[in-house]
Amino acid sequence: MEPVEINAGEYYLRAFRNDDRINDIPAIVEAYADEDTNRYLERMGIDGAPAAEIFIVFMTNGWKYGYRFSWAVCDAVTSEVVAGIVIRDLDMKYGLGEVTCWTQPKHRGKGVLPTALNAVLGWAYGAMDMHRITYKHAVSNKASQRVAEKCGFTQEGRLRDETLVDDQREDMLLWSRLATDPAPDQLR
């Protein structure tokens, strides 16, 4: 499948790229160099340009081979990469997937992810006939909790000692949103 572009008002979502026209490697490196991003998405292991390049290839292949959908969330005016969204662990037969996301530090608290993620979810439930998308985050990651709430996810449970944060075991909260759930009325 070819990558899908989504217009989310002030944000434009497109595939992550590294080609003769667009190079997202610096934005990815910058995002993962941030202490909070690295703390909560440590498993990604993006510690420089070579790892960011592999990340882009992995995201591109995800579209090509149907195992994940991913977007660079860009400012519609400047084209700056302000966030990233991935729906991974796709099971198209059952309409299942799990979302992960991040925001560039200087764009946090501006409603980027709720706006972009709600647009992605609309596409996933509509165009791709997905049924259930989950969202997990460390208990201490209050920003992720706010994103889940603003995007209409329902908290389902707590996964004990599911992750490491600052080399310490931490529980994760498990959320889901079904295609049949009402979309959020407004972004708070």
PyRosetta script that sets phi, psi and omega in degrees:
from pyrosetta import init, pose_from_sequence

init()
pose = pose_from_sequence("MEPVEINAGEYYLRAFRNDDRINDIPAIVEAYADEDTNRYLERMGIDGAPAAEIFIVFMTNGWKYGYRFSWAVCDAVTSEVVAGIVIRDLDMKYGLGEVTCWTQPKHRGKGVLPTALNAVLGWAYGAMDMHRITYKHAVSNKASQRVAEKCGFTQEGRLRDETLVDDQREDMLLWSRLATDPAPDQLR")
pose.set_psi(1, 140.8)
pose.set_omega(1, 176.5)
pose.set_phi(2, -78.5)
pose.set_psi(2, 147.7)
pose.set_omega(2, 177.2)
pose.set_phi(3, -58.4)
pose.set_psi(3, 144.5)
pose.set_omega(3, -179.2)
pose.set_phi(4, -103.5)
pose.set_psi(4, 134.0)
pose.set_omega(4, 175.8)
pose.set_phi(5, -98.5)
pose.set_psi(5, 142.1)
pose.set_omega(5, -177.1)
pose.set_phi(6, -130.3)
pose.set_psi(6, 131.5)
pose.set_omega(6, 174.5)
pose.set_phi(7, -92.6)
pose.set_psi(7, 118.4)
pose.set_omega(7, 179.0)
pose.set_phi(8, -118.2)
pose.set_psi(8, 50.0)
pose.set_omega(8, 178.6)
pose.set_phi(9, 71.6)
pose.set_psi(9, -109.3)
pose.set_omega(9, -178.4)
pose.set_phi(10, -77.5)
pose.set_psi(10, -2.0)
pose.set_omega(10, 178.2)
pose.set_phi(11, -124.1)
pose.set_psi(11, 144.8)
pose.set_omega(11, 178.7)
pose.set_phi(12, -120.4)
pose.set_psi(12, 124.7)
pose.set_omega(12, -177.3)
pose.set_phi(13, -104.4)
pose.set_psi(13, 129.4)
pose.set_omega(13, -178.8)
pose.set_phi(14, -144.8)
pose.set_psi(14, 171.4)
pose.set_omega(14, 177.9)
pose.set_phi(15, -64.4)
pose.set_psi(15, 149.1)
pose.set_omega(15, 169.5)
pose.set_phi(16, -65.9)
pose.set_psi(16, 140.4)
pose.set_omega(16, -174.7)
pose.set_phi(17, -137.9)
pose.set_psi(17, 153.3)
pose.set_omega(17, 170.3)
pose.set_phi(18, -149.7)
pose.set_psi(18, 88.0)
pose.set_omega(18, -177.6)
pose.set_phi(19, -142.8)
pose.set_psi(19, -166.7)
pose.set_omega(19, -175.9)
pose.set_phi(20, -71.8)
pose.set_psi(20, -10.1)
pose.set_omega(20, -180.0)
pose.set_phi(21, -110.1)
pose.set_psi(21, -36.4)
pose.set_omega(21, -176.1)
pose.set_phi(22, -134.9)
pose.set_psi(22, 133.2)
pose.set_omega(22, 178.4)
pose.set_phi(23, -125.7)
pose.set_psi(23, 103.7)
pose.set_omega(23, -179.9)
pose.set_phi(24, -87.7)
pose.set_psi(24, -1.0)
pose.set_omega(24, -177.3)
pose.set_phi(25, -58.0)
pose.set_psi(25, -48.6)
pose.set_omega(25, -179.9)
pose.set_phi(26, -59.1)
pose.set_psi(26, -38.8)
pose.set_omega(26, -179.7)
pose.set_phi(27, -66.8)
pose.set_psi(27, -38.9)
pose.set_omega(27, 178.8)
pose.set_phi(28, -67.8)
pose.set_psi(28, -44.9)
pose.set_omega(28, 177.9)
pose.set_phi(29, -59.8)
pose.set_psi(29, -44.0)
pose.set_omega(29, 179.2)
pose.set_phi(30, -61.1)
pose.set_psi(30, -44.4)
pose.set_omega(30, -179.1)
pose.set_phi(31, -61.6)
pose.set_psi(31, -46.3)
pose.set_omega(31, -175.9)
pose.set_phi(32, -80.2)
pose.set_psi(32, -10.5)
pose.set_omega(32, 173.4)
pose.set_phi(33, -79.3)
pose.set_psi(33, -17.6)
pose.set_omega(33, 178.4)
pose.set_phi(34, -66.9)
pose.set_psi(34, 136.3)
pose.set_omega(34, -176.3)
pose.set_phi(35, -58.3)
pose.set_psi(35, -46.3)
pose.set_omega(35, -178.1)
pose.set_phi(36, -69.3)
pose.set_psi(36, -42.8)
pose.set_omega(36, 177.6)
pose.set_phi(37, -59.2)
pose.set_psi(37, -48.6)
pose.set_omega(37, -179.0)
pose.set_phi(38, -64.3)
pose.set_psi(38, -36.1)
pose.set_omega(38, 179.5)
pose.set_phi(39, -60.9)
pose.set_psi(39, -45.0)
pose.set_omega(39, -173.5)
pose.set_phi(40, -94.9)
pose.set_psi(40, -17.5)
pose.set_omega(40, 177.3)
pose.set_phi(41, -120.7)
pose.set_psi(41, 35.5)
pose.set_omega(41, -175.3)
pose.set_phi(42, -56.2)
pose.set_psi(42, -33.0)
pose.set_omega(42, -176.9)
pose.set_phi(43, -61.3)
pose.set_psi(43, -22.5)
pose.set_omega(43, -178.9)
pose.set_phi(44, -67.3)
pose.set_psi(44, -34.9)
pose.set_omega(44, 175.8)
pose.set_phi(45, 64.7)
pose.set_psi(45, 33.4)
pose.set_omega(45, 178.9)
pose.set_phi(46, -87.6)
pose.set_psi(46, 104.0)
pose.set_omega(46, -174.7)
pose.set_phi(47, -120.5)
pose.set_psi(47, 18.1)
pose.set_omega(47, 178.5)
pose.set_phi(48, 166.5)
pose.set_psi(48, -178.7)
pose.set_omega(48, -175.2)
pose.set_phi(49, -59.7)
pose.set_psi(49, -43.4)
pose.set_omega(49, 179.7)
pose.set_phi(50, -60.4)
pose.set_psi(50, -40.6)
pose.set_omega(50, 178.8)
pose.set_phi(51, -68.1)
pose.set_psi(51, -37.8)
pose.set_omega(51, 177.7)
pose.set_phi(52, -65.2)
pose.set_psi(52, -37.5)
pose.set_omega(52, 177.6)
pose.set_phi(53, -64.3)
pose.set_psi(53, -41.7)
pose.set_omega(53, 177.0)
pose.set_phi(54, -64.3)
pose.set_psi(54, -40.2)
pose.set_omega(54, 176.7)
pose.set_phi(55, -55.9)
pose.set_psi(55, -47.1)
pose.set_omega(55, -179.2)
pose.set_phi(56, -63.0)
pose.set_psi(56, -41.8)
pose.set_omega(56, 177.6)
pose.set_phi(57, -61.9)
pose.set_psi(57, -43.0)
pose.set_omega(57, 179.6)
pose.set_phi(58, -62.4)
pose.set_psi(58, -42.9)
pose.set_omega(58, 178.9)
pose.set_phi(59, -66.0)
pose.set_psi(59, -41.8)
pose.set_omega(59, 178.2)
pose.set_phi(60, -61.5)
pose.set_psi(60, -45.4)
pose.set_omega(60, 179.0)
pose.set_phi(61, -66.4)
pose.set_psi(61, -29.2)
pose.set_omega(61, 176.5)
pose.set_phi(62, -59.2)
pose.set_psi(62, -44.1)
pose.set_omega(62, 175.6)
pose.set_phi(63, -65.1)
pose.set_psi(63, -48.2)
pose.set_omega(63, -174.6)
pose.set_phi(64, -59.8)
pose.set_psi(64, -42.4)
pose.set_omega(64, -175.0)
pose.set_phi(65, -104.7)
pose.set_psi(65, 2.8)
pose.set_omega(65, 171.9)
pose.set_phi(66, 74.3)
pose.set_psi(66, 29.7)
pose.set_omega(66, 178.4)
pose.set_phi(67, -107.4)
pose.set_psi(67, -7.1)
pose.set_omega(67, 174.6)
pose.set_phi(68, -166.7)
pose.set_psi(68, 152.6)
pose.set_omega(68, 173.1)
pose.set_phi(69, -113.4)
pose.set_psi(69, 141.0)
pose.set_omega(69, -177.9)
pose.set_phi(70, -147.2)
pose.set_psi(70, 150.9)
pose.set_omega(70, -179.0)
pose.set_phi(71, -140.9)
pose.set_psi(71, 139.0)
pose.set_omega(71, 163.3)
pose.set_phi(72, -87.3)
pose.set_psi(72, 123.1)
pose.set_omega(72, 178.7)
pose.set_phi(73, -90.8)
pose.set_psi(73, 117.4)
pose.set_omega(73, -173.8)
pose.set_phi(74, -116.9)
pose.set_psi(74, 146.2)
pose.set_omega(74, 171.7)
pose.set_phi(75, -63.0)
pose.set_psi(75, 128.0)
pose.set_omega(75, -175.2)
pose.set_phi(76, -65.4)
pose.set_psi(76, -22.4)
pose.set_omega(76, -179.0)
pose.set_phi(77, -93.0)
pose.set_psi(77, -49.3)
pose.set_omega(77, -174.4)
pose.set_phi(78, -92.1)
pose.set_psi(78, -17.0)
pose.set_omega(78, -175.2)
pose.set_phi(79, 68.6)
pose.set_psi(79, 8.7)
pose.set_omega(79, 177.2)
pose.set_phi(80, -64.2)
pose.set_psi(80, 136.1)
pose.set_omega(80, 175.4)
pose.set_phi(81, -74.5)
pose.set_psi(81, 116.5)
pose.set_omega(81, -177.1)
pose.set_phi(82, -108.2)
pose.set_psi(82, -14.7)
pose.set_omega(82, -178.9)
pose.set_phi(83, -165.3)
pose.set_psi(83, 174.5)
pose.set_omega(83, 176.0)
pose.set_phi(84, -140.9)
pose.set_psi(84, 143.2)
pose.set_omega(84, 178.4)
pose.set_phi(85, -134.2)
pose.set_psi(85, 135.9)
pose.set_omega(85, 177.8)
pose.set_phi(86, -133.9)
pose.set_psi(86, 132.9)
pose.set_omega(86, 166.5)
pose.set_phi(87, -107.4)
pose.set_psi(87, 113.5)
pose.set_omega(87, -173.6)
pose.set_phi(88, -115.5)
pose.set_psi(88, -178.8)
pose.set_omega(88, 179.2)
pose.set_phi(89, 50.2)
pose.set_psi(89, 45.9)
pose.set_omega(89, -177.4)
pose.set_phi(90, -68.7)
pose.set_psi(90, 135.7)
pose.set_omega(90, 170.6)
pose.set_phi(91, -130.3)
pose.set_psi(91, 91.8)
pose.set_omega(91, -173.6)
pose.set_phi(92, -69.8)
pose.set_psi(92, -27.2)
pose.set_omega(92, 177.9)
pose.set_phi(93, -60.9)
pose.set_psi(93, -43.3)
pose.set_omega(93, -178.3)
pose.set_phi(94, -99.9)
pose.set_psi(94, -3.4)
pose.set_omega(94, 177.2)
pose.set_phi(95, 70.6)
pose.set_psi(95, 42.2)
pose.set_omega(95, -175.4)
pose.set_phi(96, -115.3)
pose.set_psi(96, 151.3)
pose.set_omega(96, 174.3)
pose.set_phi(97, -169.4)
pose.set_psi(97, 167.9)
pose.set_omega(97, 177.4)
pose.set_phi(98, -128.9)
pose.set_psi(98, 134.1)
pose.set_omega(98, -178.0)
pose.set_phi(99, -97.9)
pose.set_psi(99, 140.3)
pose.set_omega(99, 168.0)
pose.set_phi(100, -129.9)
pose.set_psi(100, 153.6)
pose.set_omega(100, -177.3)
pose.set_phi(101, -160.4)
pose.set_psi(101, 163.5)
pose.set_omega(101, 176.9)
pose.set_phi(102, -151.8)
pose.set_psi(102, 159.0)
pose.set_omega(102, 176.6)
pose.set_phi(103, -127.8)
pose.set_psi(103, 140.9)
pose.set_omega(103, 173.9)
pose.set_phi(104, -59.2)
pose.set_psi(104, 138.5)
pose.set_omega(104, -176.0)
pose.set_phi(105, -49.7)
pose.set_psi(105, -43.8)
pose.set_omega(105, -175.9)
pose.set_phi(106, -72.9)
pose.set_psi(106, -6.3)
pose.set_omega(106, 179.8)
pose.set_phi(107, -110.0)
pose.set_psi(107, 4.8)
pose.set_omega(107, 179.6)
pose.set_phi(108, -69.7)
pose.set_psi(108, 148.4)
pose.set_omega(108, 177.3)
pose.set_phi(109, 79.5)
pose.set_psi(109, 8.0)
pose.set_omega(109, -178.0)
pose.set_phi(110, -106.4)
pose.set_psi(110, 4.8)
pose.set_omega(110, 179.3)
pose.set_phi(111, 80.6)
pose.set_psi(111, 16.6)
pose.set_omega(111, -178.7)
pose.set_phi(112, -60.4)
pose.set_psi(112, -56.3)
pose.set_omega(112, -174.8)
pose.set_phi(113, -66.0)
pose.set_psi(113, -44.2)
pose.set_omega(113, 177.3)
pose.set_phi(114, -57.5)
pose.set_psi(114, -42.3)
pose.set_omega(114, 179.6)
pose.set_phi(115, -64.0)
pose.set_psi(115, -51.2)
pose.set_omega(115, -176.7)
pose.set_phi(116, -68.9)
pose.set_psi(116, -43.0)
pose.set_omega(116, -177.8)
pose.set_phi(117, -66.9)
pose.set_psi(117, -38.2)
pose.set_omega(117, 176.4)
pose.set_phi(118, -63.0)
pose.set_psi(118, -36.1)
pose.set_omega(118, 176.1)
pose.set_phi(119, -65.9)
pose.set_psi(119, -42.5)
pose.set_omega(119, 178.1)
pose.set_phi(120, -62.8)
pose.set_psi(120, -44.5)
pose.set_omega(120, -179.6)
pose.set_phi(121, -63.4)
pose.set_psi(121, -39.3)
pose.set_omega(121, 176.0)
pose.set_phi(122, -58.6)
pose.set_psi(122, -42.3)
pose.set_omega(122, 177.5)
pose.set_phi(123, -66.6)
pose.set_psi(123, -45.2)
pose.set_omega(123, -176.9)
pose.set_phi(124, -62.1)
pose.set_psi(124, -44.2)
pose.set_omega(124, -179.4)
pose.set_phi(125, -74.1)
pose.set_psi(125, -34.4)
pose.set_omega(125, -177.8)
pose.set_phi(126, -83.2)
pose.set_psi(126, -68.1)
pose.set_omega(126, -173.7)
pose.set_phi(127, -71.1)
pose.set_psi(127, -34.0)
pose.set_omega(127, -174.8)
pose.set_phi(128, -103.0)
pose.set_psi(128, -2.1)
pose.set_omega(128, 178.0)
pose.set_phi(129, 56.7)
pose.set_psi(129, 34.4)
pose.set_omega(129, 174.8)
pose.set_phi(130, -68.8)
pose.set_psi(130, 153.5)
pose.set_omega(130, -179.7)
pose.set_phi(131, -113.3)
pose.set_psi(131, -42.3)
pose.set_omega(131, -173.9)
pose.set_phi(132, -137.4)
pose.set_psi(132, 125.9)
pose.set_omega(132, 176.2)
pose.set_phi(133, -123.8)
pose.set_psi(133, 129.1)
pose.set_omega(133, -179.6)
pose.set_phi(134, -101.8)
pose.set_psi(134, 162.8)
pose.set_omega(134, -179.1)
pose.set_phi(135, -145.5)
pose.set_psi(135, 126.1)
pose.set_omega(135, 179.2)
pose.set_phi(136, -124.3)
pose.set_psi(136, 146.5)
pose.set_omega(136, 174.9)
pose.set_phi(137, -155.2)
pose.set_psi(137, 155.2)
pose.set_omega(137, 176.0)
pose.set_phi(138, -62.1)
pose.set_psi(138, 144.3)
pose.set_omega(138, -179.3)
pose.set_phi(139, -55.0)
pose.set_psi(139, -37.0)
pose.set_omega(139, -177.6)
pose.set_phi(140, -75.3)
pose.set_psi(140, -9.9)
pose.set_omega(140, -177.8)
pose.set_phi(141, -86.9)
pose.set_psi(141, 81.2)
pose.set_omega(141, -176.7)
pose.set_phi(142, -66.3)
pose.set_psi(142, -30.3)
pose.set_omega(142, 178.1)
pose.set_phi(143, -64.2)
pose.set_psi(143, -41.1)
pose.set_omega(143, 177.6)
pose.set_phi(144, -66.7)
pose.set_psi(144, -35.4)
pose.set_omega(144, 177.5)
pose.set_phi(145, -62.5)
pose.set_psi(145, -42.3)
pose.set_omega(145, 178.7)
pose.set_phi(146, -63.2)
pose.set_psi(146, -38.5)
pose.set_omega(146, 177.7)
pose.set_phi(147, -62.0)
pose.set_psi(147, -47.1)
pose.set_omega(147, 179.8)
pose.set_phi(148, -58.0)
pose.set_psi(148, -45.2)
pose.set_omega(148, -179.2)
pose.set_phi(149, -64.5)
pose.set_psi(149, -45.3)
pose.set_omega(149, -178.0)
pose.set_phi(150, -67.9)
pose.set_psi(150, -21.6)
pose.set_omega(150, -179.1)
pose.set_phi(151, -97.4)
pose.set_psi(151, 8.5)
pose.set_omega(151, 174.1)
pose.set_phi(152, 79.1)
pose.set_psi(152, 19.1)
pose.set_omega(152, 175.9)
pose.set_phi(153, -76.0)
pose.set_psi(153, 151.1)
pose.set_omega(153, 176.5)
pose.set_phi(154, -107.8)
pose.set_psi(154, 128.9)
pose.set_omega(154, 178.4)
pose.set_phi(155, -72.0)
pose.set_psi(155, 127.6)
pose.set_omega(155, -177.1)
pose.set_phi(156, -107.4)
pose.set_psi(156, -27.0)
pose.set_omega(156, -176.5)
pose.set_phi(157, 178.8)
pose.set_psi(157, -174.5)
pose.set_omega(157, -177.8)
pose.set_phi(158, -127.9)
pose.set_psi(158, 126.3)
pose.set_omega(158, 179.6)
pose.set_phi(159, -99.7)
pose.set_psi(159, 107.4)
pose.set_omega(159, -172.9)
pose.set_phi(160, -69.3)
pose.set_psi(160, 132.9)
pose.set_omega(160, 177.6)
pose.set_phi(161, 50.0)
pose.set_psi(161, 37.4)
pose.set_omega(161, -174.5)
pose.set_phi(162, -76.2)
pose.set_psi(162, -24.1)
pose.set_omega(162, -173.7)
pose.set_phi(163, -141.0)
pose.set_psi(163, 172.3)
pose.set_omega(163, 173.2)
pose.set_phi(164, -113.0)
pose.set_psi(164, 129.4)
pose.set_omega(164, 173.7)
pose.set_phi(165, -127.8)
pose.set_psi(165, 121.2)
pose.set_omega(165, -176.4)
pose.set_phi(166, 53.5)
pose.set_psi(166, 43.6)
pose.set_omega(166, 177.7)
pose.set_phi(167, 62.9)
pose.set_psi(167, 19.3)
pose.set_omega(167, 177.6)
pose.set_phi(168, -120.8)
pose.set_psi(168, 140.5)
pose.set_omega(168, 175.7)
pose.set_phi(169, -63.4)
pose.set_psi(169, 138.1)
pose.set_omega(169, 178.8)
pose.set_phi(170, -144.1)
pose.set_psi(170, 146.2)
pose.set_omega(170, 175.5)
pose.set_phi(171, -72.1)
pose.set_psi(171, 155.9)
pose.set_omega(171, 172.9)
pose.set_phi(172, -119.0)
pose.set_psi(172, 148.0)
pose.set_omega(172, 173.7)
pose.set_phi(173, -94.4)
pose.set_psi(173, 138.8)
pose.set_omega(173, 179.9)
pose.set_phi(174, -109.7)
pose.set_psi(174, 126.0)
pose.set_omega(174, -179.9)
pose.set_phi(175, -123.6)
pose.set_psi(175, 157.8)
pose.set_omega(175, 171.9)
pose.set_phi(176, -145.6)
pose.set_psi(176, 156.8)
pose.set_omega(176, 171.0)
pose.set_phi(177, -136.2)
pose.set_psi(177, 130.1)
pose.set_omega(177, -179.8)
pose.set_phi(178, -98.4)
pose.set_psi(178, 156.6)
pose.set_omega(178, 176.6)
pose.set_phi(179, -60.2)
pose.set_psi(179, -28.3)
pose.set_omega(179, -178.2)
pose.set_phi(180, -85.2)
pose.set_psi(180, -8.2)
pose.set_omega(180, 176.9)
pose.set_phi(181, -72.8)
pose.set_psi(181, 147.3)
pose.set_omega(181, 176.9)
pose.set_phi(182, -67.3)
pose.set_psi(182, 141.8)
pose.set_omega(182, 174.5)
pose.set_phi(183, -69.6)
pose.set_psi(183, 149.9)
pose.set_omega(183, 178.4)
pose.set_phi(184, -59.2)
pose.set_psi(184, 138.9)
pose.set_omega(184, -179.8)
pose.set_phi(185, -64.0)
pose.set_psi(185, -44.4)
pose.set_omega(185, -178.2)
pose.set_phi(186, -152.9)
pose.set_psi(186, 157.4)
pose.set_omega(186, 176.2)
pose.set_phi(187, -86.6)
pose.set_psi(187, 124.5)
pose.set_omega(187, -178.0)
pose.set_phi(188, -90.5)
pose.dump_pdb("model.pdb")
